[in-house]
Amino acid sequence: MSAKKSQLTKADLEALEQKYQAQPQNSVISHAVMENGINKVAYDPNEKQRLNRVFSDEIKTGNVSDQKRSGRCWLFAALNVIRHHVAKKYNIKNFELSQSYLFFWDRVERANFYFDRILKTADRPTDDRELSYFLELPDDDGGEWAMAIGLIQKYGVMPTSAFPESYVADHTSDFGATLELKLRRDGIVLRKMVKNHASDDEIKQTRHQMLSEVYRMSAYAFGVPPKKFDFEYRDDKNKYHVDRGLTPKLFYEKYIDIDLDDYVVLSNYPDKKMGQLYASPDDDNVVGGAPIQFLNLPMKDLKRTAIKQIQKGEGVWFGNDVEQQMAQKDGYLDANLYRRSDLFDVDLKMSKKDRFEIHEATESHAMTFTGVDIVDNQPTKWKVENSWGGKVGENGYFIMTDDWMNDYVYQVVVRKEYLTKKQQALLTQKPVNLMPWE
């Protein structure tokens, strides 16, 4: 086909209008959309009949957490999986772990990783693709399962009562913008030092000063994490308990004691080779911490392993694109929730692979599976613990159709024991490293 530009002529525009006017129902549809919005008009009226909140397998859980106006869903979802163990073992139904504590250390660790990346690329021009990626996103409050695990394994955890949420932790945008500005300026300074042949000691001292400033900014915003704390609570039978002088790592060992290395991230990216282990080293957050890795498998394997874990009484962290076909107030996730194709009489269908290849698909959120409904040995719908507070869905819990999982769930985190022997063997292969923009 010729690369010649196609100019729209007056005749072309008149033909477009005539075709539109030839369909008398268009004026009625237009009025409905203009007055009510696309989603309200396209909403499937049979939705509530399909999504009744009864599940064949379900984990007992308490109140949902609330990330508020922050991008910390990955931390909330990871800590949800862990806190359910404490709640069950010690009879504390609404127990919650401090997300703010890990978020504090994530700011410091990510800044440290960022300085490594800047120094590694200091001899490149700023329009270099890899360097541009680092400069565009020097800090981010989003993350992955492995990033949460790296923080937990290094710093431990503590109850929210020991390190409560601050306003800034709940509303991260202003702090994130300020920190990104500071890190970009630091990047300029470090690049100039390399260009001017500063000594390794000079760069090390400057970098340490920069990190101390990041620590101070984080302390202003979130508070200084305590080195020791008391764990004081009443269980569900109103019995009083206290355990004094705990460190975050000792608390994890004593009250949780889960080997986080027993878990694996399974992905379903149809645009990539199945049965392949992948890594994303440029997105890691803790130097020497858990690497971001995932085993790419067909969706049936993600479902099979997730079901096994739920049936064993354990929640499942999963990454997804929550902004697709979602009714937030009702707590519905259904691939056919909004019939936009029918409304506009256009074909909007794409395969999962197509959506990844043209950059339509994105992993925008992380949540926790806490239930599944199995009919004739097949999952039909899933119970989802979100982190948007209790005023949406049913007390904060969402319900997801299996079709939505097929289309918009990209990762699940399960114990390695639920994989087949052949799949476990795949974990020993050398991972394929992805570029940061992949």
DRENDO-1510 file (C-alpha; in Angstrom, 1 decimal, always signed):
<recs>
REC; n; res; u; v; w
REC; 1; MET; +0.0; +0.0; +0.0 .
REC; 2; SER; +1.2; +3.5; -0.8 .
REC; 3; ALA; +2.6; +5.6; +2.1 .
REC; 4; LYS; +1.0; +8.7; +0.5 .
REC; 5; LYS; -1.1; +10.7; +3.0 .
REC; 6; SER; -4.9; +10.5; +2.5 .
REC; 7; GLN; -6.5; +13.9; +2.9 .
REC; 8; LEU; -10.2; +14.0; +3.9 .
REC; 9; THR; -12.1; +16.0; +1.2 .
REC; 10; LYS; -15.4; +17.8; +1.5 .
REC; 11; ALA; -17.0; +14.9; -0.4 .
REC; 12; ASP; -15.6; +12.4; +2.1 .
REC; 13; LEU; -17.0; +14.3; +5.0 .
REC; 14; GLU; -20.4; +14.7; +3.4 .
REC; 15; ALA; -20.5; +10.9; +2.8 .
REC; 16; LEU; -19.7; +10.2; +6.4 .
REC; 17; GLU; -22.6; +12.4; +7.6 .
REC; 18; GLN; -25.0; +10.9; +5.0 .
REC; 19; LYS; -24.2; +7.4; +6.2 .
REC; 20; TYR; -24.9; +8.4; +9.8 .
REC; 21; GLN; -28.1; +10.2; +9.0 .
REC; 22; ALA; -29.4; +7.2; +7.0 .
REC; 23; GLN; -29.9; +5.3; +10.3 .
REC; 24; PRO; -32.8; +6.9; +12.2 .
REC; 25; GLN; -32.0; +5.1; +15.5 .
REC; 26; ASN; -28.7; +7.0; +15.8 .
REC; 27; SER; -30.4; +10.1; +17.2 .
REC; 28; VAL; -32.0; +8.1; +20.0 .
REC; 29; ILE; -28.8; +6.3; +20.8 .
REC; 30; SER; -26.9; +9.5; +20.7 .
REC; 31; HIS; -29.3; +11.2; +23.2 .
REC; 32; ALA; -29.0; +8.2; +25.6 .
REC; 33; VAL; -25.2; +8.2; +25.5 .
REC; 34; MET; -24.9; +12.0; +25.8 .
REC; 35; GLU; -27.3; +12.1; +28.8 .
REC; 36; ASN; -26.0; +9.1; +30.7 .
REC; 37; GLY; -22.5; +8.2; +29.6 .
REC; 38; ILE; -21.2; +5.2; +27.7 .
REC; 39; ASN; -20.9; +2.7; +30.5 .
REC; 40; LYS; -24.3; +3.3; +32.0 .
REC; 41; VAL; -26.0; +2.8; +28.6 .
REC; 42; ALA; -23.8; -0.2; +27.7 .
REC; 43; TYR; -24.2; -1.9; +31.1 .
REC; 44; ASP; -25.5; -5.5; +30.8 .
REC; 45; PRO; -28.9; -5.6; +32.5 .
REC; 46; ASN; -28.4; -9.3; +33.3 .
REC; 47; GLU; -25.2; -8.8; +35.2 .
REC; 48; LYS; -26.6; -9.3; +38.7 .
REC; 49; GLN; -28.2; -12.5; +37.8 .
REC; 50; ARG; -24.9; -14.0; +36.6 .
REC; 51; LEU; -22.8; -12.8; +39.6 .
REC; 52; ASN; -24.4; -14.1; +42.7 .
REC; 53; ARG; -22.0; -14.1; +45.6 .
REC; 54; VAL; -21.9; -17.8; +46.5 .
REC; 55; PHE; -18.7; -19.9; +46.2 .
REC; 56; SER; -18.0; -23.6; +46.5 .
REC; 57; ASP; -14.6; -22.9; +48.1 .
REC; 58; GLU; -13.9; -19.9; +50.2 .
REC; 59; ILE; -11.4; -18.7; +52.8 .
REC; 60; LYS; -12.5; -17.1; +56.0 .
REC; 61; THR; -11.3; -13.5; +56.1 .
REC; 62; GLY; -12.0; -10.3; +57.9 .
REC; 63; ASN; -12.3; -6.6; +57.0 .
REC; 64; VAL; -10.6; -5.4; +53.8 .
REC; 65; SER; -7.7; -3.0; +53.9 .
REC; 66; ASP; -7.7; +0.4; +52.1 .
REC; 67; GLN; -4.8; +1.7; +50.1 .
REC; 68; LYS; -6.7; +5.0; +49.5 .
REC; 69; ARG; -5.1; +7.3; +47.0 .
REC; 70; SER; -1.9; +5.4; +46.5 .
REC; 71; GLY; -0.5; +2.8; +44.2 .
REC; 72; ARG; +0.5; +0.3; +46.9 .
REC; 73; CYS; -1.9; -2.4; +45.8 .
REC; 74; TRP; +1.1; -4.9; +45.3 .
REC; 75; LEU; +2.1; -4.4; +49.0 .
REC; 76; PHE; -1.5; -4.7; +50.2 .
REC; 77; ALA; -2.2; -7.8; +48.2 .
REC; 78; ALA; +1.0; -9.5; +49.4 .
REC; 79; LEU; +0.4; -8.6; +53.0 .
REC; 80; ASN; -3.2; -9.8; +52.7 .
REC; 81; VAL; -1.9; -13.3; +51.8 .
REC; 82; ILE; +0.4; -13.2; +54.9 .
REC; 83; ARG; -1.9; -11.6; +57.4 .
REC; 84; HIS; -4.6; -14.3; +56.9 .
REC; 85; HIS; -2.1; -16.8; +58.3 .
REC; 86; VAL; -1.8; -14.7; +61.5 .
REC; 87; ALA; -5.6; -14.1; +61.7 .
REC; 88; LYS; -6.3; -17.8; +61.5 .
REC; 89; LYS; -3.5; -19.0; +63.7 .
REC; 90; TYR; -4.0; -16.5; +66.5 .
REC; 91; ASN; -7.8; -15.9; +66.2 .
REC; 92; ILE; -7.5; -12.2; +65.2 .
REC; 93; LYS; -10.1; -11.8; +62.4 .
REC; 94; ASN; -9.3; -8.2; +61.5 .
REC; 95; PHE; -5.5; -8.3; +62.0 .
REC; 96; GLU; -3.6; -6.0; +59.6 .
REC; 97; LEU; +0.1; -5.6; +58.8 .
REC; 98; SER; +1.7; -2.2; +58.3 .
REC; 99; GLN; +2.0; -1.3; +54.6 .
REC; 100; SER; +3.5; +2.0; +55.5 .
REC; 101; TYR; +6.5; +0.3; +57.1 .
REC; 102; LEU; +7.5; -1.6; +54.0 .
REC; 103; PHE; +6.7; +1.4; +51.8 .
REC; 104; PHE; +9.1; +3.5; +53.8 .
REC; 105; TRP; +12.0; +1.1; +53.1 .
REC; 106; ASP; +10.9; +0.7; +49.4 .
REC; 107; ARG; +11.6; +4.5; +48.9 .
REC; 108; VAL; +15.1; +4.1; +50.2 .
REC; 109; GLU; +15.8; +0.9; +48.4 .
REC; 110; ARG; +14.5; +2.1; +45.1 .
REC; 111; ALA; +16.6; +5.3; +45.3 .
REC; 112; ASN; +19.6; +3.1; +45.9 .
REC; 113; PHE; +18.8; +1.0; +42.9 .
REC; 114; TYR; +18.2; +4.1; +40.8 .
REC; 115; PHE; +21.6; +5.5; +41.6 .
REC; 116; ASP; +23.1; +2.1; +40.4 .
REC; 117; ARG; +21.2; +2.5; +37.1 .
REC; 118; ILE; +22.3; +6.1; +36.6 .
REC; 119; LEU; +26.0; +5.3; +37.2 .
REC; 120; LYS; +25.7; +2.2; +34.9 .
REC; 121; THR; +24.5; +4.4; +32.0 .
REC; 122; ALA; +26.4; +7.6; +32.8 .
REC; 123; ASP; +28.4; +7.4; +29.5 .
REC; 124; ARG; +25.2; +7.3; +27.4 .
REC; 125; PRO; +23.2; +10.2; +25.9 .
REC; 126; THR; +20.0; +11.1; +27.7 .
REC; 127; ASP; +17.9; +9.9; +24.7 .
REC; 128; ASP; +19.3; +6.4; +25.1 .
REC; 129; ARG; +16.3; +4.1; +25.3 .
REC; 130; GLU; +17.3; +2.3; +28.5 .
REC; 131; LEU; +18.4; +5.5; +30.3 .
REC; 132; SER; +15.3; +7.3; +29.2 .
REC; 133; TYR; +13.2; +4.6; +30.9 .
REC; 134; PHE; +15.1; +5.1; +34.2 .
REC; 135; LEU; +14.8; +8.9; +34.0 .
REC; 136; GLU; +11.1; +8.8; +33.2 .
REC; 137; LEU; +10.3; +6.6; +36.2 .
REC; 138; PRO; +13.0; +7.2; +38.9 .
REC; 139; ASP; +10.5; +6.3; +41.6 .
REC; 140; ASP; +7.1; +4.7; +41.5 .
REC; 141; ASP; +4.6; +3.5; +44.2 .
REC; 142; GLY; +3.5; +0.5; +42.0 .
REC; 143; GLY; +5.3; -2.8; +42.2 .
REC; 144; GLU; +5.4; -6.6; +41.9 .
REC; 145; TRP; +5.2; -9.6; +44.2 .
REC; 146; ALA; +8.9; -10.1; +44.3 .
REC; 147; MET; +9.5; -6.5; +45.3 .
REC; 148; ALA; +7.3; -7.0; +48.3 .
REC; 149; ILE; +9.1; -10.3; +49.2 .
REC; 150; GLY; +12.5; -8.6; +48.9 .
REC; 151; LEU; +11.5; -6.0; +51.4 .
REC; 152; ILE; +9.9; -8.5; +53.8 .
REC; 153; GLN; +12.9; -10.8; +53.8 .
REC; 154; LYS; +15.3; -7.9; +54.5 .
REC; 155; TYR; +13.2; -5.8; +56.9 .
REC; 156; GLY; +10.6; -8.1; +58.4 .
REC; 157; VAL; +7.0; -6.8; +59.1 .
REC; 158; MET; +5.0; -5.3; +61.9 .
REC; 159; PRO; +1.4; -4.7; +62.8 .
REC; 160; THR; -0.3; -1.5; +61.7 .
REC; 161; SER; -0.6; -0.6; +65.3 .
REC; 162; ALA; +3.2; -0.4; +65.6 .
REC; 163; PHE; +3.6; +1.8; +62.5 .
REC; 164; PRO; +0.2; +3.4; +61.4 .
REC; 165; GLU; -0.6; +4.9; +58.1 .
REC; 166; SER; +0.2; +8.6; +57.6 .
REC; 167; TYR; -1.7; +11.0; +55.3 .
REC; 168; VAL; +1.2; +10.9; +52.8 .
REC; 169; ALA; +1.2; +7.1; +52.8 .
REC; 170; ASP; -2.5; +7.2; +51.9 .
REC; 171; HIS; -2.1; +10.0; +49.3 .
REC; 172; THR; +1.3; +9.4; +47.6 .
REC; 173; SER; +1.2; +11.6; +44.5 .
REC; 174; ASP; +2.7; +14.8; +46.0 .
REC; 175; PHE; +5.5; +12.9; +47.7 .
REC; 176; GLY; +6.2; +10.8; +44.6 .
REC; 177; ALA; +6.4; +13.9; +42.4 .
REC; 178; THR; +8.8; +15.6; +44.9 .
REC; 179; LEU; +11.0; +12.5; +45.2 .
REC; 180; GLU; +11.1; +12.0; +41.5 .
REC; 181; LEU; +12.2; +15.6; +41.0 .
REC; 182; LYS; +15.0; +15.1; +43.6 .
REC; 183; LEU; +16.1; +11.8; +42.0 .
REC; 184; ARG; +16.3; +13.3; +38.5 .
REC; 185; ARG; +18.5; +16.2; +39.9 .
REC; 186; ASP; +20.6; +13.6; +41.7 .
REC; 187; GLY; +21.0; +11.8; +38.4 .
REC; 188; ILE; +22.3; +14.9; +36.7 .
REC; 189; VAL; +24.9; +15.4; +39.5 .
REC; 190; LEU; +26.1; +11.8; +39.4 .
REC; 191; ARG; +26.4; +11.9; +35.6 .
REC; 192; LYS; +28.4; +15.1; +35.7 .
REC; 193; MET; +30.7; +13.6; +38.3 .
REC; 194; VAL; +31.4; +10.6; +36.1 .
REC; 195; LYS; +32.0; +12.9; +33.1 .
REC; 196; ASN; +34.4; +15.0; +35.1 .
REC; 197; HIS; +36.3; +11.8; +36.3 .
REC; 198; ALA; +35.4; +12.1; +40.0 .
REC; 199; SER; +37.0; +9.4; +42.1 .
REC; 200; ASP; +35.0; +6.4; +43.3 .
REC; 201; ASP; +35.2; +7.7; +46.9 .
REC; 202; GLU; +33.8; +11.1; +45.9 .
REC; 203; ILE; +30.9; +9.4; +44.0 .
REC; 204; LYS; +30.3; +7.1; +47.0 .
REC; 205; GLN; +30.2; +10.0; +49.5 .
REC; 206; THR; +27.9; +12.0; +47.3 .
REC; 207; ARG; +25.6; +9.0; +46.8 .
REC; 208; HIS; +25.5; +8.4; +50.5 .
REC; 209; GLN; +24.5; +12.0; +51.1 .
REC; 210; MET; +21.7; +11.7; +48.5 .
REC; 211; LEU; +20.4; +8.5; +50.2 .
REC; 212; SER; +20.4; +10.3; +53.6 .
REC; 213; GLU; +18.3; +13.0; +52.0 .
REC; 214; VAL; +15.8; +10.4; +50.7 .
REC; 215; TYR; +15.7; +8.8; +54.1 .
REC; 216; ARG; +15.0; +12.2; +55.7 .
REC; 217; MET; +12.2; +13.0; +53.2 .
REC; 218; SER; +10.6; +9.6; +53.8 .
REC; 219; ALA; +10.9; +10.1; +57.6 .
REC; 220; TYR; +9.1; +13.4; +57.3 .
REC; 221; ALA; +6.3; +11.8; +55.2 .
REC; 222; PHE; +5.8; +8.4; +56.9 .
REC; 223; GLY; +7.6; +8.6; +60.3 .
REC; 224; VAL; +10.7; +6.7; +61.4 .
REC; 225; PRO; +10.1; +3.0; +61.6 .
REC; 226; PRO; +10.6; +1.6; +65.1 .
REC; 227; LYS; +13.4; -0.9; +65.7 .
REC; 228; LYS; +11.4; -2.6; +68.4 .
REC; 229; PHE; +7.7; -2.6; +69.3 .
REC; 230; ASP; +5.1; -4.4; +71.5 .
REC; 231; PHE; +2.5; -6.6; +70.0 .
REC; 232; GLU; -0.6; -6.0; +72.1 .
REC; 233; TYR; -4.1; -7.3; +71.1 .
REC; 234; ARG; -7.3; -9.0; +72.0 .
REC; 235; ASP; -8.3; -12.1; +70.1 .
REC; 236; ASP; -11.7; -12.9; +68.8 .
REC; 237; LYS; -12.7; -14.3; +72.2 .
REC; 238; ASN; -11.7; -11.0; +73.8 .
REC; 239; LYS; -8.7; -12.6; +75.5 .
REC; 240; TYR; -5.8; -10.1; +76.1 .
REC; 241; HIS; -2.3; -10.8; +74.7 .
REC; 242; VAL; +1.0; -8.9; +74.8 .
REC; 243; ASP; +4.5; -9.7; +73.5 .
REC; 244; ARG; +7.0; -7.0; +74.2 .
REC; 245; GLY; +10.3; -5.9; +72.6 .
REC; 246; LEU; +9.8; -7.5; +69.2 .
REC; 247; THR; +11.9; -6.6; +66.2 .
REC; 248; PRO; +10.2; -6.7; +62.7 .
REC; 249; LYS; +12.2; -9.7; +61.7 .
REC; 250; LEU; +11.6; -11.5; +64.9 .
REC; 251; PHE; +7.9; -10.8; +64.6 .
REC; 252; TYR; +7.9; -12.4; +61.2 .
REC; 253; GLU; +9.7; -15.5; +62.4 .
REC; 254; LYS; +7.6; -15.9; +65.5 .
REC; 255; TYR; +4.1; -15.1; +64.2 .
REC; 256; ILE; +4.2; -15.8; +60.5 .
REC; 257; ASP; +7.1; -18.1; +59.7 .
REC; 258; ILE; +6.2; -18.7; +56.0 .
REC; 259; ASP; +9.1; -19.4; +53.7 .
REC; 260; LEU; +8.5; -16.9; +51.0 .
REC; 261; ASP; +10.9; -18.7; +48.7 .
REC; 262; ASP; +8.3; -21.5; +48.4 .
REC; 263; TYR; +6.2; -19.3; +46.2 .
REC; 264; VAL; +6.5; -18.7; +42.4 .
REC; 265; VAL; +5.0; -16.2; +40.1 .
REC; 266; LEU; +3.1; -17.8; +37.2 .
REC; 267; SER; +2.3; -15.5; +34.2 .
REC; 268; ASN; +0.0; -15.7; +31.2 .
REC; 269; TYR; +1.5; -13.5; +28.5 .
REC; 270; PRO; +0.4; -15.1; +25.2 .
REC; 271; ASP; +2.9; -12.9; +23.3 .
REC; 272; LYS; +5.8; -14.7; +24.9 .
REC; 273; LYS; +6.9; -18.3; +24.8 .
REC; 274; MET; +5.1; -20.7; +27.1 .
REC; 275; GLY; +7.1; -22.8; +29.4 .
REC; 276; GLN; +9.8; -20.1; +29.6 .
REC; 277; LEU; +11.2; -18.5; +32.8 .
REC; 278; TYR; +11.5; -14.7; +32.4 .
REC; 279; ALA; +13.2; -12.1; +34.5 .
REC; 280; SER; +12.9; -8.3; +34.7 .
REC; 281; PRO; +16.2; -7.3; +36.5 .
REC; 282; ASP; +15.8; -3.6; +35.7 .
REC; 283; ASP; +12.6; -3.4; +37.7 .
REC; 284; ASP; +14.0; -5.0; +40.9 .
REC; 285; ASN; +13.9; -2.7; +43.9 .
REC; 286; VAL; +16.3; -4.3; +46.5 .
REC; 287; VAL; +19.9; -4.9; +45.6 .
REC; 288; GLY; +20.5; -8.5; +46.5 .
REC; 289; GLY; +16.8; -9.1; +47.2 .
REC; 290; ALA; +14.3; -11.4; +45.5 .
REC; 291; PRO; +14.5; -11.0; +41.7 .
REC; 292; ILE; +11.4; -10.4; +39.6 .
REC; 293; GLN; +10.9; -13.7; +37.8 .
REC; 294; PHE; +7.9; -15.4; +36.4 .
REC; 295; LEU; +7.2; -18.7; +34.6 .
REC; 296; ASN; +5.0; -18.2; +31.6 .
REC; 297; LEU; +2.2; -20.9; +31.3 .
REC; 298; PRO; -1.2; -21.4; +29.8 .
REC; 299; MET; -4.1; -19.9; +31.7 .
REC; 300; LYS; -5.4; -23.3; +32.7 .
REC; 301; ASP; -2.3; -23.9; +34.8 .
REC; 302; LEU; -2.7; -20.6; +36.6 .
REC; 303; LYS; -6.3; -21.5; +37.4 .
REC; 304; ARG; -5.4; -25.1; +38.5 .
REC; 305; THR; -2.7; -24.0; +40.9 .
REC; 306; ALA; -4.8; -21.1; +42.2 .
REC; 307; ILE; -7.7; -23.4; +42.9 .
REC; 308; LYS; -5.5; -25.8; +44.8 .
REC; 309; GLN; -4.1; -23.1; +47.0 .
REC; 310; ILE; -7.5; -21.7; +47.8 .
REC; 311; GLN; -8.8; -25.2; +48.6 .
REC; 312; LYS; -5.9; -25.5; +51.0 .
REC; 313; GLY; -7.1; -22.4; +52.8 .
REC; 314; GLU; -4.6; -19.8; +51.4 .
REC; 315; GLY; -5.2; -16.7; +49.4 .
REC; 316; VAL; -3.6; -16.1; +46.0 .
REC; 317; TRP; -1.9; -12.8; +45.0 .
REC; 318; PHE; -2.7; -11.9; +41.4 .
REC; 319; GLY; -1.8; -9.2; +38.9 .
REC; 320; ASN; -4.5; -7.9; +36.6 .
REC; 321; ASP; -5.8; -5.0; +34.6 .
REC; 322; VAL; -8.6; -3.9; +36.9 .
REC; 323; GLU; -9.6; -0.9; +34.7 .
REC; 324; GLN; -11.1; -3.2; +32.1 .
REC; 325; GLN; -14.8; -4.1; +32.3 .
REC; 326; MET; -15.1; -3.2; +36.0 .
REC; 327; ALA; -18.0; -1.7; +38.0 .
REC; 328; GLN; -16.3; -0.4; +41.1 .
REC; 329; LYS; -19.3; +0.5; +43.2 .
REC; 330; ASP; -20.9; -2.9; +42.7 .
REC; 331; GLY; -17.6; -4.8; +42.8 .
REC; 332; TYR; -18.1; -6.6; +39.5 .
REC; 333; LEU; -15.4; -7.8; +37.1 .
REC; 334; ASP; -16.9; -9.4; +34.0 .
REC; 335; ALA; -15.5; -9.5; +30.5 .
REC; 336; ASN; -19.0; -8.8; +29.2 .
REC; 337; LEU; -20.0; -6.2; +31.7 .
REC; 338; TYR; -20.2; -3.3; +29.3 .
REC; 339; ARG; -21.6; -4.1; +25.8 .
REC; 340; ARG; -19.8; -1.3; +24.0 .
REC; 341; SER; -19.5; -3.2; +20.8 .
REC; 342; ASP; -23.2; -3.6; +20.7 .
REC; 343; LEU; -23.8; +0.0; +21.6 .
REC; 344; PHE; -21.6; +1.5; +18.9 .
REC; 345; ASP; -22.1; -1.4; +16.4 .
REC; 346; VAL; -18.3; -1.8; +16.0 .
REC; 347; ASP; -16.1; -4.8; +16.5 .
REC; 348; LEU; -13.9; -4.2; +19.6 .
REC; 349; LYS; -12.8; -7.8; +20.1 .
REC; 350; MET; -9.1; -8.6; +20.4 .
REC; 351; SER; -7.2; -11.6; +21.6 .
REC; 352; LYS; -5.1; -11.4; +24.7 .
REC; 353; LYS; -2.0; -11.7; +22.6 .
REC; 354; ASP; -3.1; -8.9; +20.3 .
REC; 355; ARG; -3.8; -6.6; +23.2 .
REC; 356; PHE; -0.2; -7.1; +24.5 .
REC; 357; GLU; +1.4; -6.7; +21.1 .
REC; 358; ILE; -0.4; -3.3; +20.5 .
REC; 359; HIS; +0.1; -2.1; +24.1 .
REC; 360; GLU; -3.6; -2.2; +25.0 .
REC; 361; ALA; -2.9; -4.6; +27.9 .
REC; 362; THR; -1.3; -3.4; +31.1 .
REC; 363; GLU; -1.0; -4.8; +34.6 .
REC; 364; SER; -2.6; -2.0; +36.5 .
REC; 365; HIS; -3.5; -3.6; +39.9 .
REC; 366; ALA; -2.9; -6.5; +42.3 .
REC; 367; MET; -5.5; -8.2; +44.4 .
REC; 368; THR; -6.1; -11.4; +46.3 .
REC; 369; PHE; -8.2; -14.4; +45.4 .
REC; 370; THR; -10.1; -15.7; +48.5 .
REC; 371; GLY; -12.7; -17.9; +46.9 .
REC; 372; VAL; -13.8; -19.8; +43.8 .
REC; 373; ASP; -17.0; -21.3; +42.6 .
REC; 374; ILE; -16.5; -24.6; +40.8 .
REC; 375; VAL; -19.4; -26.2; +38.7 .
REC; 376; ASP; -18.9; -29.5; +36.9 .
REC; 377; ASN; -15.1; -29.3; +37.8 .
REC; 378; GLN; -14.7; -25.9; +36.1 .
REC; 379; PRO; -14.3; -22.5; +37.8 .
REC; 380; THR; -17.2; -20.1; +36.9 .
REC; 381; LYS; -16.5; -17.2; +39.2 .
REC; 382; TRP; -13.9; -16.0; +41.8 .
REC; 383; LYS; -14.1; -14.1; +45.0 .
REC; 384; VAL; -11.6; -11.2; +45.2 .
REC; 385; GLU; -10.3; -9.3; +48.2 .
REC; 386; ASN; -9.5; -5.8; +47.0 .
REC; 387; SER; -7.7; -3.0; +48.9 .
REC; 388; TRP; -10.1; -0.1; +48.2 .
REC; 389; GLY; -11.9; -0.1; +51.5 .
REC; 390; GLY; -15.3; -1.5; +52.5 .
REC; 391; LYS; -17.6; +1.0; +50.7 .
REC; 392; VAL; -17.3; -0.7; +47.3 .
REC; 393; GLY; -18.4; -4.2; +46.2 .
REC; 394; GLU; -19.8; -6.3; +49.1 .
REC; 395; ASN; -17.9; -4.9; +52.1 .
REC; 396; GLY; -14.8; -4.4; +49.8 .
REC; 397; TYR; -14.9; -7.8; +48.2 .
REC; 398; PHE; -15.3; -8.1; +44.4 .
REC; 399; ILE; -16.7; -10.9; +42.3 .
REC; 400; MET; -15.0; -11.9; +39.0 .
REC; 401; THR; -16.3; -14.1; +36.2 .
REC; 402; ASP; -14.0; -16.8; +34.8 .
REC; 403; ASP; -14.1; -15.0; +31.4 .
REC; 404; TRP; -12.6; -11.9; +33.0 .
REC; 405; MET; -9.8; -14.0; +34.5 .
REC; 406; ASN; -9.1; -15.4; +31.0 .
REC; 407; ASP; -8.8; -11.9; +29.5 .
REC; 408; TYR; -7.4; -9.6; +32.2 .
REC; 409; VAL; -5.5; -11.7; +34.8 .
REC; 410; TYR; -1.8; -11.9; +33.9 .
REC; 411; GLN; -0.1; -13.3; +37.0 .
REC; 412; VAL; -0.8; -15.5; +40.0 .
REC; 413; VAL; +1.5; -16.4; +43.0 .
REC; 414; VAL; +1.3; -19.9; +44.2 .
REC; 415; ARG; +3.3; -22.4; +46.1 .
REC; 416; LYS; +5.7; -24.4; +44.0 .
REC; 417; GLU; +4.3; -27.7; +45.3 .
REC; 418; TYR; +1.2; -27.1; +43.2 .
REC; 419; LEU; +3.1; -27.2; +40.0 .
REC; 420; THR; +3.7; -30.5; +38.1 .
REC; 421; LYS; +7.1; -32.0; +38.3 .
REC; 422; LYS; +7.8; -30.9; +34.7 .
REC; 423; GLN; +6.8; -27.3; +35.6 .
REC; 424; GLN; +9.0; -27.4; +38.7 .
REC; 425; ALA; +11.9; -28.4; +36.6 .
REC; 426; LEU; +11.3; -25.4; +34.3 .
REC; 427; LEU; +12.2; -23.1; +37.3 .
REC; 428; THR; +15.8; -24.3; +37.2 .
REC; 429; GLN; +16.4; -22.9; +33.6 .
REC; 430; LYS; +18.3; -19.7; +33.1 .
REC; 431; PRO; +15.7; -16.9; +32.8 .
REC; 432; VAL; +15.4; -14.8; +29.7 .
REC; 433; ASN; +16.0; -11.2; +30.8 .
REC; 434; LEU; +13.5; -8.7; +29.5 .
REC; 435; MET; +14.3; -5.1; +28.6 .
REC; 436; PRO; +12.8; -2.6; +31.1 .
REC; 437; TRP; +10.2; -1.4; +28.6 .
REC; 438; GLU; +9.0; -4.9; +28.0 .
</recs>
